[in-house]
Amino acid sequence: MRIAVLELTGHPLPLLEGLPRTSRQIRDWLAPHLPEAEFTSVDVVDGAPLPAFSDFDGVVVGGSEFGVYDNTEWMQPLRDFLEGCRAQAKPVFGICFGHQIMADVYGGKAEKAEVGNIVGARGFDYDGTRVDGYVWHQDQVTCVPPSARVTGAADHCPVGALDYAFPARSVQFHPEYQAHHLRDLFARGRDIFLTGQEADDGLASLESSRVPQDLAAAQAVELFRGTFTQK
């Protein structure tokens, strides 16, 4: 099984020197639960071309500092790629921006949310269970695609996860994140890409939450092994 992980998050240096890229974190989160898979990172944000459909069996669309409304060089090719995945029944799992761009491509809408930037750890009702998940986003899905149903939600994020009528799933939270990584990011990014208050609130939320290390892993494995069916 070949899984392509799309890297869509910038990694400015020297600010983030020594920290793992998002695609590496996704692989580290999912690989223990999918030992038969071979993971390939595709640095789309750095100009790498999207993979040919014959080169992968499933794809993870990761987070990004960009929104679905931004005019990056890779945004339209990514949209076309996601349409192709649906046409060819290639399983797609989306995280944060991945969740948003999938919804936008597949007939819904994502935009800046009135609640503003949400950072740290927050509770969700996900797939029938109350869980904590790491979050870092100011955009949200505001209109559910006609081919999808909501499988995760919270007061601060009504469309927290989606299952589609074709092989696709997505979540707004970040199952690949770890608390120590976020603490490091908050410290480095304070007054750069986070306000002091956002950093402090995010740190406080980490201390009061319990995020499972295998959050959403079973749902991703089910998707990639072909046992997922929309309920």
Order of alpha helices (4+ residues) and beta strands (2+ residues): beta-alpha-beta-beta-alpha-beta-alpha-beta-beta-beta-beta-beta-beta-beta-alpha-alpha-alpha
